[in-house]
């Protein structure tokens, strides 16, 4: 759902983010601002749990028992 709101920008270039958006999406006090030609895109900075992605990576081996053997397999397959 997209809502369009008109907001005032103060003399220092600041504006207020909508309260309902802050409550729903903003976890801390930081946002990403992506500068585009003619507009800005504001994204809430969120903490990402990288451990949730560990099992989704396929390294092409069943287990890593010997790191040297793993590197040899990895670099041999890609190089």
N, C-alpha and C positions, 0 to 999 in steps of 0.2 A: 504494500500500500504506500503510495506516495502522497505526502501532504506538502503543500506549498504555503510557506509563511513569509510574511514581510517582517524583517527585523531591522532595527536601527543599529548602525555602527557608530561607536563613539569617536571622539577626535583622535584617539590613539589606535584606532583600527580594531577595537574589540567588539565582539557581539556575544549575546547570551545564547547558549544552546537550549533548545526546548527542554523543559523539565521532564516531560514524559519520556523523551528519548534518553536523557541522562539516567533516569531510573531504570529503564529497561536494558540499556546497552553499555553504559559507562561503568567499568569496574574500578577504575582509579581516577587519576586526574589528568591523564594524558590521552591525546588523540593523534591520529595521523592526519595530516593535511596534504592532499594531493593537488598540486597546482596544475590546472588545465587552461587551455586558451579560453578566456572569458568566464571561467567559473572555478570554484574550489569544491573538492570532494572531501568530506570529513568522515573518518572511520574511527570507531572506538578502538583503542589499543587494548587487546585482550591477552591474558596469559595463555600460553599454549602448552599443553602437556605433551612433550615430545615422546615420552615413554609409551603413549598410546599408539604411536606409529612404529615402534620397534618390530613388532611381529609382522608388519605389512611389507617389509623389505625382503626381497628374495636375493640372497647372496650367491645362490647356486651351490651351496654346500649344506649338508645335514647339520653339522655342528662345527664349531671352531675349537679344536683341541690343541693344535699347534699353530701359533700365530704365523710363524715363518712359512709353514705349508699353506696356510690360508692366503698369505700375500702372494706366494708363488702361483697358486691357483687363480687368484683374482687378477694379477697383472699378466699372467700368461693368457688368460681368456680375453682380456681387453687390449693387450698390447701386441 
